[in-house]
Amino acid sequence: MYIEGVSTRKVQKILDEMCGFNVSSSDVSRATKSLDDELNKWRNRPLGRYIYLLLDARYEKIRYGGAVVDCAVLTAIGIDESGRRSIIGISVKISEQEIHWREFLQSLQERGLHGVELITSDAHAGLKAAKQAVFPSIPWQRCQFHLQQNAQSYVPKISMKEDVAFDIRSIFNAPNLDEAKRLLNINAKKYEQTAPKLSAWMAGNIPEGLTVFNFSREHWIKIRTNNNAERVNREIKRRTRVASIFPNTASCERLITAILIEIDEAWQTGEKYLDLT
């Protein structure tokens, strides 16, 4: 019940009413710890070849050193040679900076991850430097959805926001890389006078979202954003919000790992995510 998102208080009440005995929140915690061996095996299972790798991070509240702090939860989704998705990694630590990302990527590599042709993610702090250190030759696709959102911070007038969104969409929806670059150049110049910060931002950041044009057109819609990982994060949030604040990183990692195993099992028995034949 706890793993499915039921609070420990409700677990106590249900067991009392249905079974006639009481359990404390510490009893529930001790019960969930019995899963640790199984969860650790899943987290450290050997990996193989994955063509596409999607990386993301979210935060959970943790009690640490007498205070409540944000704890970074890093996740990795792989798409293998058969076109199936798998959740291949999770790491829970206080920091999301470069050293955490680097250790996380190295752990995937040590478990046998190979053959990756593209990494898709948002521009998380430290991720680019970590990716360059661990997977320097693998192209990086910056999430187009988040680029579209980031651009709005550089739009000086509300009345311009709709036009800017349309112009950026036209770049991302171009039929090929050459046309995308042409449209980027046109739109960067278009805003040089009315929104110079936006113009400079577009020229410096939009190209990071165009890597996908070098891959199969049939795959673009599935690998140009990090929306898949975002949906996983929404499911994590739906279940972890009942805990509100975790007593430590271990309890956070335990619950989220159990959630991810459930999602991964559904993916393995469901339809293929991509046609890679």
C-alpha positions as protocol buffer text, in pm:
chain_id: "A"
residue {
  index: 1
  type: MET
  ca { x: 0 y: 0 z: 0 }
}
residue {
  index: 2
  type: TYR
  ca { x: 284 y: 239 z: 83 }
}
residue {
  index: 3
  type: ILE
  ca { x: 455 y: 178 z: -253 }
}
residue {
  index: 4
  type: GLU
  ca { x: 126 y: 243 z: -431 }
}
residue {
  index: 5
  type: GLY
  ca { x: 110 y: 587 z: -271 }
}
residue {
  index: 6
  type: VAL
  ca { x: -90 y: 524 z: 46 }
}
residue {
  index: 7
  type: SER
  ca { x: 32 y: 721 z: 347 }
}
residue {
  index: 8
  type: THR
  ca { x: 159 y: 530 z: 649 }
}
residue {
  index: 9
  type: ARG
  ca { x: -126 y: 680 z: 853 }
}
residue {
  index: 10
  type: LYS
  ca { x: -383 y: 533 z: 614 }
}
residue {
  index: 11
  type: VAL
  ca { x: -199 y: 199 z: 615 }
}
residue {
  index: 12
  type: GLN
  ca { x: -237 y: 197 z: 993 }
}
residue {
  index: 13
  type: LYS
  ca { x: -608 y: 273 z: 973 }
}
residue {
  index: 14
  type: ILE
  ca { x: -684 y: 15 z: 702 }
}
residue {
  index: 15
  type: LEU
  ca { x: -500 y: -267 z: 878 }
}
residue {
  index: 16
  type: ASP
  ca { x: -669 y: -180 z: 1205 }
}
residue {
  index: 17
  type: GLU
  ca { x: -1017 y: -188 z: 1050 }
}
residue {
  index: 18
  type: MET
  ca { x: -964 y: -492 z: 826 }
}
residue {
  index: 19
  type: CYS
  ca { x: -732 y: -708 z: 1034 }
}
residue {
  index: 20
  type: GLY
  ca { x: -789 y: -588 z: 1389 }
}
residue {
  index: 21
  type: PHE
  ca { x: -430 y: -500 z: 1476 }
}
residue {
  index: 22
  type: ASN
  ca { x: -224 y: -183 z: 1483 }
}
residue {
  index: 23
  type: VAL
  ca { x: 98 y: -99 z: 1303 }
}
residue {
  index: 24
  type: SER
  ca { x: 313 y: 210 z: 1345 }
}
residue {
  index: 25
  type: SER
  ca { x: 482 y: 412 z: 1073 }
}
residue {
  index: 26
  type: SER
  ca { x: 811 y: 257 z: 1187 }
}
residue {
  index: 27
  type: ASP
  ca { x: 656 y: -88 z: 1132 }
}
residue {
  index: 28
  type: VAL
  ca { x: 574 y: 12 z: 774 }
}
residue {
  index: 29
  type: SER
  ca { x: 929 y: 142 z: 726 }
}
residue {
  index: 30
  type: ARG
  ca { x: 1077 y: -184 z: 856 }
}
residue {
  index: 31
  type: ALA
  ca { x: 851 y: -380 z: 621 }
}
residue {
  index: 32
  type: THR
  ca { x: 959 y: -183 z: 317 }
}
residue {
  index: 33
  type: LYS
  ca { x: 1325 y: -233 z: 410 }
}
residue {
  index: 34
  type: SER
  ca { x: 1273 y: -603 z: 348 }
}
residue {
  index: 35
  type: LEU
  ca { x: 1258 y: -513 z: -22 }
}
residue {
  index: 36
  type: ASP
  ca { x: 1611 y: -370 z: -25 }
}
residue {
  index: 37
  type: ASP
  ca { x: 1791 y: -679 z: -159 }
}
residue {
  index: 38
  type: GLU
  ca { x: 1549 y: -708 z: -450 }
}
residue {
  index: 39
  type: LEU
  ca { x: 1562 y: -335 z: -524 }
}
residue {
  index: 40
  type: ASN
  ca { x: 1943 y: -327 z: -511 }
}
residue {
  index: 41
  type: LYS
  ca { x: 1965 y: -617 z: -756 }
}
residue {
  index: 42
  type: TRP
  ca { x: 1740 y: -430 z: -999 }
}
residue {
  index: 43
  type: ARG
  ca { x: 1933 y: -104 z: -963 }
}
residue {
  index: 44
  type: ASN
  ca { x: 2264 y: -280 z: -1029 }
}
residue {
  index: 45
  type: ARG
  ca { x: 2156 y: -530 z: -1295 }
}
residue {
  index: 46
  type: PRO
  ca { x: 2383 y: -567 z: -1600 }
}
residue {
  index: 47
  type: LEU
  ca { x: 2303 y: -348 z: -1898 }
}
residue {
  index: 48
  type: GLY
  ca { x: 2354 y: -395 z: -2272 }
}
residue {
  index: 49
  type: ARG
  ca { x: 2324 y: -188 z: -2585 }
}
residue {
  index: 50
  type: TYR
  ca { x: 2080 y: 102 z: -2586 }
}
residue {
  index: 51
  type: ILE
  ca { x: 2054 y: 320 z: -2896 }
}
residue {
  index: 52
  type: TYR
  ca { x: 1896 y: 621 z: -2727 }
}
residue {
  index: 53
  type: LEU
  ca { x: 1947 y: 745 z: -2371 }
}
residue {
  index: 54
  type: LEU
  ca { x: 1711 y: 990 z: -2198 }
}
residue {
  index: 55
  type: LEU
  ca { x: 1826 y: 1157 z: -1877 }
}
residue {
  index: 56
  type: ASP
  ca { x: 1629 y: 1364 z: -1627 }
}
residue {
  index: 57
  type: ALA
  ca { x: 1626 y: 1490 z: -1269 }
}
residue {
  index: 58
  type: ARG
  ca { x: 1365 y: 1585 z: -1013 }
}
residue {
  index: 59
  type: TYR
  ca { x: 1378 y: 1685 z: -647 }
}
residue {
  index: 60
  type: GLU
  ca { x: 1240 y: 1540 z: -326 }
}
residue {
  index: 61
  type: LYS
  ca { x: 1248 y: 1685 z: 26 }
}
residue {
  index: 62
  type: ILE
  ca { x: 1488 y: 1505 z: 263 }
}
residue {
  index: 63
  type: ARG
  ca { x: 1576 y: 1557 z: 629 }
}
residue {
  index: 64
  type: TYR
  ca { x: 1951 y: 1612 z: 641 }
}
residue {
  index: 65
  type: GLY
  ca { x: 2167 y: 1750 z: 921 }
}
residue {
  index: 66
  type: GLY
  ca { x: 1871 y: 1881 z: 1116 }
}
residue {
  index: 67
  type: ALA
  ca { x: 1724 y: 2064 z: 816 }
}
residue {
  index: 68
  type: VAL
  ca { x: 1498 y: 1989 z: 521 }
}
residue {
  index: 69
  type: VAL
  ca { x: 1688 y: 2003 z: 192 }
}
residue {
  index: 70
  type: ASP
  ca { x: 1625 y: 1927 z: -174 }
}
residue {
  index: 71
  type: CYS
  ca { x: 1756 y: 1589 z: -286 }
}
residue {
  index: 72
  type: ALA
  ca { x: 1822 y: 1524 z: -655 }
}
residue {
  index: 73
  type: VAL
  ca { x: 1673 y: 1208 z: -808 }
}
residue {
  index: 74
  type: LEU
  ca { x: 1850 y: 1125 z: -1137 }
}
residue {
  index: 75
  type: THR
  ca { x: 1690 y: 877 z: -1376 }
}
residue {
  index: 76
  type: ALA
  ca { x: 1799 y: 720 z: -1704 }
}
residue {
  index: 77
  type: ILE
  ca { x: 1572 y: 568 z: -1969 }
}
residue {
  index: 78
  type: GLY
  ca { x: 1720 y: 357 z: -2248 }
}
residue {
  index: 79
  type: ILE
  ca { x: 1569 y: 251 z: -2581 }
}
residue {
  index: 80
  type: ASP
  ca { x: 1726 y: -75 z: -2695 }
}
residue {
  index: 81
  type: GLU
  ca { x: 1785 y: -233 z: -3036 }
}
residue {
  index: 82
  type: SER
  ca { x: 1434 y: -380 z: -3042 }
}
residue {
  index: 83
  type: GLY
  ca { x: 1276 y: -39 z: -2981 }
}
residue {
  index: 84
  type: ARG
  ca { x: 1167 y: -110 z: -2624 }
}
residue {
  index: 85
  type: ARG
  ca { x: 1204 y: 135 z: -2337 }
}
residue {
  index: 86
  type: SER
  ca { x: 1368 y: 45 z: -2007 }
}
residue {
  index: 87
  type: ILE
  ca { x: 1441 y: 243 z: -1694 }
}
residue {
  index: 88
  type: ILE
  ca { x: 1808 y: 159 z: -1662 }
}
residue {
  index: 89
  type: GLY
  ca { x: 1924 y: 375 z: -1374 }
}
residue {
  index: 90
  type: ILE
  ca { x: 1837 y: 582 z: -1068 }
}
residue {
  index: 91
  type: SER
  ca { x: 2055 y: 778 z: -827 }
}
residue {
  index: 92
  type: VAL
  ca { x: 1946 y: 972 z: -518 }
}
residue {
  index: 93
  type: LYS
  ca { x: 2183 y: 1226 z: -363 }
}
residue {
  index: 94
  type: ILE
  ca { x: 2174 y: 1570 z: -206 }
}
residue {
  index: 95
  type: SER
  ca { x: 2342 y: 1738 z: -505 }
}
residue {
  index: 96
  type: GLU
  ca { x: 2252 y: 1745 z: -875 }
}
residue {
  index: 97
  type: GLN
  ca { x: 2582 y: 1904 z: -973 }
}
residue {
  index: 98
  type: GLU
  ca { x: 2844 y: 1770 z: -1212 }
}
residue {
  index: 99
  type: ILE
  ca { x: 3001 y: 1515 z: -976 }
}
residue {
  index: 100
  type: HIS
  ca { x: 2663 y: 1347 z: -912 }
}
residue {
  index: 101
  type: TRP
  ca { x: 2586 y: 1329 z: -1284 }
}
residue {
  index: 102
  type: ARG
  ca { x: 2937 y: 1201 z: -1359 }
}
residue {
  index: 103
  type: GLU
  ca { x: 2915 y: 925 z: -1098 }
}
residue {
  index: 104
  type: PHE
  ca { x: 2570 y: 831 z: -1227 }
}
residue {
  index: 105
  type: LEU
  ca { x: 2682 y: 806 z: -1591 }
}
residue {
  index: 106
  type: GLN
  ca { x: 2994 y: 614 z: -1490 }
}
residue {
  index: 107
  type: SER
  ca { x: 2779 y: 366 z: -1298 }
}
residue {
  index: 108
  type: LEU
  ca { x: 2572 y: 303 z: -1613 }
}
residue {
  index: 109
  type: GLN
  ca { x: 2891 y: 250 z: -1811 }
}
residue {
  index: 110
  type: GLU
  ca { x: 3034 y: 13 z: -1550 }
}
residue {
  index: 111
  type: ARG
  ca { x: 2716 y: -194 z: -1563 }
}
residue {
  index: 112
  type: GLY
  ca { x: 2770 y: -251 z: -1935 }
}
residue {
  index: 113
  type: LEU
  ca { x: 2584 y: 33 z: -2107 }
}
residue {
  index: 114
  type: HIS
  ca { x: 2720 y: 68 z: -2461 }
}
residue {
  index: 115
  type: GLY
  ca { x: 2621 y: 152 z: -2818 }
}
residue {
  index: 116
  type: VAL
  ca { x: 2443 y: 478 z: -2730 }
}
residue {
  index: 117
  type: GLU
  ca { x: 2401 y: 698 z: -3037 }
}
residue {
  index: 118
  type: LEU
  ca { x: 2217 y: 994 z: -2882 }
}
residue {
  index: 119
  type: ILE
  ca { x: 2159 y: 1140 z: -2536 }
}
residue {
  index: 120
  type: THR
  ca { x: 1846 y: 1354 z: -2484 }
}
residue {
  index: 121
  type: SER
  ca { x: 1797 y: 1572 z: -2177 }
}
residue {
  index: 122
  type: ASP
  ca { x: 1730 y: 1920 z: -2050 }
}
residue {
  index: 123
  type: ALA
  ca { x: 2026 y: 2144 z: -1966 }
}
residue {
  index: 124
  type: HIS
  ca { x: 2050 y: 2030 z: -1603 }
}
residue {
  index: 125
  type: ALA
  ca { x: 2329 y: 2183 z: -1396 }
}
residue {
  index: 126
  type: GLY
  ca { x: 2645 y: 1977 z: -1433 }
}
residue {
  index: 127
  type: LEU
  ca { x: 2501 y: 1733 z: -1686 }
}
residue {
  index: 128
  type: LYS
  ca { x: 2681 y: 1869 z: -1993 }
}
residue {
  index: 129
  type: ALA
  ca { x: 3020 y: 1860 z: -1821 }
}
residue {
  index: 130
  type: ALA
  ca { x: 2955 y: 1509 z: -1688 }
}
residue {
  index: 131
  type: LYS
  ca { x: 2839 y: 1385 z: -2028 }
}
residue {
  index: 132
  type: GLN
  ca { x: 3150 y: 1530 z: -2189 }
}
residue {
  index: 133
  type: ALA
  ca { x: 3371 y: 1353 z: -1934 }
}
residue {
  index: 134
  type: VAL
  ca { x: 3203 y: 1010 z: -1956 }
}
residue {
  index: 135
  type: PHE
  ca { x: 3051 y: 998 z: -2308 }
}
residue {
  index: 136
  type: PRO
  ca { x: 3247 y: 1264 z: -2502 }
}
residue {
  index: 137
  type: SER
  ca { x: 3176 y: 1125 z: -2849 }
}
residue {
  index: 138
  type: ILE
  ca { x: 2799 y: 1078 z: -2811 }
}
residue {
  index: 139
  type: PRO
  ca { x: 2582 y: 1358 z: -2960 }
}
residue {
  index: 140
  type: TRP
  ca { x: 2354 y: 1548 z: -2724 }
}
residue {
  index: 141
  type: GLN
  ca { x: 1996 y: 1654 z: -2801 }
}
residue {
  index: 142
  type: ARG
  ca { x: 1868 y: 1931 z: -2575 }
}
residue {
  index: 143
  type: CYS
  ca { x: 1496 y: 1889 z: -2504 }
}
residue {
  index: 144
  type: GLN
  ca { x: 1299 y: 2103 z: -2749 }
}
residue {
  index: 145
  type: PHE
  ca { x: 1004 y: 2136 z: -2512 }
}
residue {
  index: 146
  type: HIS
  ca { x: 1222 y: 2289 z: -2241 }
}
residue {
  index: 147
  type: LEU
  ca { x: 1400 y: 2512 z: -2494 }
}
residue {
  index: 148
  type: GLN
  ca { x: 1058 y: 2647 z: -2594 }
}
residue {
  index: 149
  type: GLN
  ca { x: 981 y: 2717 z: -2228 }
}
residue {
  index: 150
  type: ASN
  ca { x: 1325 y: 2870 z: -2158 }
}
residue {
  index: 151
  type: ALA
  ca { x: 1285 y: 3111 z: -2450 }
}
residue {
  index: 152
  type: GLN
  ca { x: 987 y: 3280 z: -2285 }
}
residue {
  index: 153
  type: SER
  ca { x: 1216 y: 3419 z: -2013 }
}
residue {
  index: 154
  type: TYR
  ca { x: 1387 y: 3634 z: -2278 }
}
residue {
  index: 155
  type: VAL
  ca { x: 1070 y: 3774 z: -2436 }
}
residue {
  index: 156
  type: PRO
  ca { x: 1040 y: 4139 z: -2323 }
}
residue {
  index: 157
  type: LYS
  ca { x: 667 y: 4182 z: -2392 }
}
residue {
  index: 158
  type: ILE
  ca { x: 371 y: 3953 z: -2327 }
}
residue {
  index: 159
  type: SER
  ca { x: 230 y: 4048 z: -2667 }
}
residue {
  index: 160
  type: MET
  ca { x: 537 y: 3892 z: -2834 }
}
residue {
  index: 161
  type: LYS
  ca { x: 520 y: 3554 z: -2661 }
}
residue {
  index: 162
  type: GLU
  ca { x: 283 y: 3386 z: -2906 }
}
residue {
  index: 163
  type: ASP
  ca { x: 485 y: 3495 z: -3210 }
}
residue {
  index: 164
  type: VAL
  ca { x: 811 y: 3381 z: -3051 }
}
residue {
  index: 165
  type: ALA
  ca { x: 663 y: 3041 z: -2968 }
}
residue {
  index: 166
  type: PHE
  ca { x: 540 y: 3004 z: -3326 }
}
residue {
  index: 167
  type: ASP
  ca { x: 879 y: 3101 z: -3472 }
}
residue {
  index: 168
  type: ILE
  ca { x: 1067 y: 2851 z: -3253 }
}
residue {
  index: 169
  type: ARG
  ca { x: 817 y: 2578 z: -3337 }
}
residue {
  index: 170
  type: SER
  ca { x: 875 y: 2645 z: -3707 }
}
residue {
  index: 171
  type: ILE
  ca { x: 1247 y: 2582 z: -3654 }
}
residue {
  index: 172
  type: PHE
  ca { x: 1190 y: 2255 z: -3468 }
}
residue {
  index: 173
  type: ASN
  ca { x: 930 y: 2139 z: -3723 }
}
residue {
  index: 174
  type: ALA
  ca { x: 1151 y: 2208 z: -4023 }
}
residue {
  index: 175
  type: PRO
  ca { x: 1181 y: 1919 z: -4272 }
}
residue {
  index: 176
  type: ASN
  ca { x: 1561 y: 1897 z: -4244 }
}
residue {
  index: 177
  type: LEU
  ca { x: 1864 y: 2042 z: -4068 }
}
residue {
  index: 178
  type: ASP
  ca { x: 1952 y: 2295 z: -4340 }
}
residue {
  index: 179
  type: GLU
  ca { x: 1603 y: 2443 z: -4330 }
}
residue {
  index: 180
  type: ALA
  ca { x: 1607 y: 2451 z: -3949 }
}
residue {
  index: 181
  type: LYS
  ca { x: 1935 y: 2644 z: -3954 }
}
residue {
  index: 182
  type: ARG
  ca { x: 1799 y: 2884 z: -4216 }
}
residue {
  index: 183
  type: LEU
  ca { x: 1490 y: 2957 z: -4009 }
}
residue {
  index: 184
  type: LEU
  ca { x: 1700 y: 2998 z: -3695 }
}
residue {
  index: 185
  type: ASN
  ca { x: 1917 y: 3257 z: -3869 }
}
residue {
  index: 186
  type: ILE
  ca { x: 1610 y: 3445 z: -3997 }
}
residue {
  index: 187
  type: ASN
  ca { x: 1440 y: 3451 z: -3657 }
}
residue {
  index: 188
  type: ALA
  ca { x: 1753 y: 3546 z: -3463 }
}
residue {
  index: 189
  type: LYS
  ca { x: 1792 y: 3848 z: -3693 }
}
residue {
  index: 190
  type: LYS
  ca { x: 1419 y: 3923 z: -3668 }
}
residue {
  index: 191
  type: TYR
  ca { x: 1449 y: 3992 z: -3294 }
}
residue {
  index: 192
  type: GLU
  ca { x: 1785 y: 4171 z: -3293 }
}
residue {
  index: 193
  type: GLN
  ca { x: 1622 y: 4513 z: -3245 }
}
residue {
  index: 194
  type: THR
  ca { x: 1302 y: 4433 z: -3056 }
}
residue {
  index: 195
  type: ALA
  ca { x: 1442 y: 4161 z: -2825 }
}
residue {
  index: 196
  type: PRO
  ca { x: 1824 y: 4154 z: -2841 }
}
residue {
  index: 197
  type: LYS
  ca { x: 1861 y: 3918 z: -2543 }
}
residue {
  index: 198
  type: LEU
  ca { x: 1619 y: 3674 z: -2704 }
}
residue {
  index: 199
  type: SER
  ca { x: 1807 y: 3698 z: -3035 }
}
residue {
  index: 200
  type: ALA
  ca { x: 2139 y: 3618 z: -2866 }
}
residue {
  index: 201
  type: TRP
  ca { x: 1981 y: 3337 z: -2663 }
}
residue {
  index: 202
  type: MET
  ca { x: 1830 y: 3178 z: -2974 }
}
residue {
  index: 203
  type: ALA
  ca { x: 2162 y: 3185 z: -3160 }
}
residue {
  index: 204
  type: GLY
  ca { x: 2347 y: 3031 z: -2867 }
}
residue {
  index: 205
  type: ASN
  ca { x: 2093 y: 2773 z: -2746 }
}
residue {
  index: 206
  type: ILE
  ca { x: 1854 y: 2663 z: -3021 }
}
residue {
  index: 207
  type: PRO
  ca { x: 2132 y: 2476 z: -3212 }
}
residue {
  index: 208
  type: GLU
  ca { x: 2155 y: 2235 z: -2915 }
}
residue {
  index: 209
  type: GLY
  ca { x: 1801 y: 2127 z: -2997 }
}
residue {
  index: 210
  type: LEU
  ca { x: 1872 y: 2048 z: -3362 }
}
residue {
  index: 211
  type: THR
  ca { x: 2090 y: 1738 z: -3319 }
}
residue {
  index: 212
  type: VAL
  ca { x: 1786 y: 1518 z: -3377 }
}
residue {
  index: 213
  type: PHE
  ca { x: 1785 y: 1613 z: -3747 }
}
residue {
  index: 214
  type: ASN
  ca { x: 2089 y: 1388 z: -3794 }
}
residue {
  index: 215
  type: PHE
  ca { x: 1880 y: 1083 z: -3703 }
}
residue {
  index: 216
  type: SER
  ca { x: 1596 y: 890 z: -3864 }
}
residue {
  index: 217
  type: ARG
  ca { x: 1295 y: 1112 z: -3935 }
}
residue {
  index: 218
  type: GLU
  ca { x: 1064 y: 839 z: -3801 }
}
residue {
  index: 219
  type: HIS
  ca { x: 1229 y: 875 z: -3460 }
}
residue {
  index: 220
  type: TRP
  ca { x: 1229 y: 1255 z: -3429 }
}
residue {
  index: 221
  type: ILE
  ca { x: 906 y: 1296 z: -3236 }
}
residue {
  index: 222
  type: LYS
  ca { x: 1014 y: 1038 z: -2973 }
}
residue {
  index: 223
  type: ILE
  ca { x: 1373 y: 1154 z: -2917 }
}
residue {
  index: 224
  type: ARG
  ca { x: 1363 y: 1531 z: -2962 }
}
residue {
  index: 225
  type: THR
  ca { x: 1216 y: 1597 z: -2617 }
}
residue {
  index: 226
  type: ASN
  ca { x: 1246 y: 1455 z: -2269 }
}
residue {
  index: 227
  type: ASN
  ca { x: 868 y: 1420 z: -2235 }
}
residue {
  index: 228
  type: ASN
  ca { x: 895 y: 1045 z: -2173 }
}
residue {
  index: 229
  type: ALA
  ca { x: 1109 y: 1104 z: -1866 }
}
residue {
  index: 230
  type: GLU
  ca { x: 880 y: 1388 z: -1758 }
}
residue {
  index: 231
  type: ARG
  ca { x: 584 y: 1149 z: -1754 }
}
residue {
  index: 232
  type: VAL
  ca { x: 783 y: 911 z: -1535 }
}
residue {
  index: 233
  type: ASN
  ca { x: 860 y: 1199 z: -1300 }
}
residue {
  index: 234
  type: ARG
  ca { x: 492 y: 1289 z: -1277 }
}
residue {
  index: 235
  type: GLU
  ca { x: 412 y: 934 z: -1168 }
}
residue {
  index: 236
  type: ILE
  ca { x: 692 y: 949 z: -910 }
}
residue {
  index: 237
  type: LYS
  ca { x: 552 y: 1278 z: -778 }
}
residue {
  index: 238
  type: ARG
  ca { x: 200 y: 1135 z: -757 }
}
residue {
  index: 239
  type: ARG
  ca { x: 323 y: 865 z: -520 }
}
residue {
  index: 240
  type: THR
  ca { x: 594 y: 1048 z: -324 }
}
residue {
  index: 241
  type: ARG
  ca { x: 384 y: 1352 z: -235 }
}
residue {
  index: 242
  type: VAL
  ca { x: 208 y: 1152 z: 37 }
}
residue {
  index: 243
  type: ALA
  ca { x: 544 y: 1110 z: 210 }
}
residue {
  index: 244
  type: SER
  ca { x: 602 y: 1487 z: 185 }
}
residue {
  index: 245
  type: ILE
  ca { x: 945 y: 1475 z: 353 }
}
residue {
  index: 246
  type: PHE
  ca { x: 1163 y: 1163 z: 355 }
}
residue {
  index: 247
  type: PRO
  ca { x: 1366 y: 1088 z: 669 }
}
residue {
  index: 248
  type: ASN
  ca { x: 1678 y: 1009 z: 461 }
}
residue {
  index: 249
  type: THR
  ca { x: 1801 y: 940 z: 107 }
}
residue {
  index: 250
  type: ALA
  ca { x: 1772 y: 562 z: 154 }
}
residue {
  index: 251
  type: SER
  ca { x: 1398 y: 574 z: 215 }
}
residue {
  index: 252
  type: CYS
  ca { x: 1354 y: 804 z: -85 }
}
residue {
  index: 253
  type: GLU
  ca { x: 1557 y: 576 z: -310 }
}
residue {
  index: 254
  type: ARG
  ca { x: 1367 y: 270 z: -185 }
}
residue {
  index: 255
  type: LEU
  ca { x: 1022 y: 402 z: -269 }
}
residue {
  index: 256
  type: ILE
  ca { x: 1119 y: 553 z: -605 }
}
residue {
  index: 257
  type: THR
  ca { x: 1301 y: 237 z: -712 }
}
residue {
  index: 258
  type: ALA
  ca { x: 988 y: 32 z: -639 }
}
residue {
  index: 259
  type: ILE
  ca { x: 782 y: 275 z: -847 }
}
residue {
  index: 260
  type: LEU
  ca { x: 1030 y: 259 z: -1136 }
}
residue {
  index: 261
  type: ILE
  ca { x: 1034 y: -122 z: -1135 }
}
residue {
  index: 262
  type: GLU
  ca { x: 657 y: -121 z: -1174 }
}
residue {
  index: 263
  type: ILE
  ca { x: 674 y: 125 z: -1466 }
}
residue {
  index: 264
  type: ASP
  ca { x: 957 y: -71 z: -1629 }
}
residue {
  index: 265
  type: GLU
  ca { x: 767 y: -399 z: -1607 }
}
residue {
  index: 266
  type: ALA
  ca { x: 467 y: -237 z: -1779 }
}
residue {
  index: 267
  type: TRP
  ca { x: 695 y: -114 z: -2058 }
}
residue {
  index: 268
  type: GLN
  ca { x: 848 y: -459 z: -2107 }
}
residue {
  index: 269
  type: THR
  ca { x: 508 y: -619 z: -2161 }
}
residue {
  index: 270
  type: GLY
  ca { x: 361 y: -333 z: -2363 }
}
residue {
  index: 271
  type: GLU
  ca { x: 404 y: -220 z: -2721 }
}
residue {
  index: 272
  type: LYS
  ca { x: 741 y: -122 z: -2863 }
}
residue {
  index: 273
  type: TYR
  ca { x: 824 y: 246 z: -2824 }
}
residue {
  index: 274
  type: LEU
  ca { x: 1013 y: 281 z: -3153 }
}
residue {
  index: 275
  type: ASP
  ca { x: 1045 y: 81 z: -3473 }
}
residue {
  index: 276
  type: LEU
  ca { x: 1420 y: 32 z: -3512 }
}
residue {
  index: 277
  type: THR
  ca { x: 1402 y: -238 z: -3780 }
}
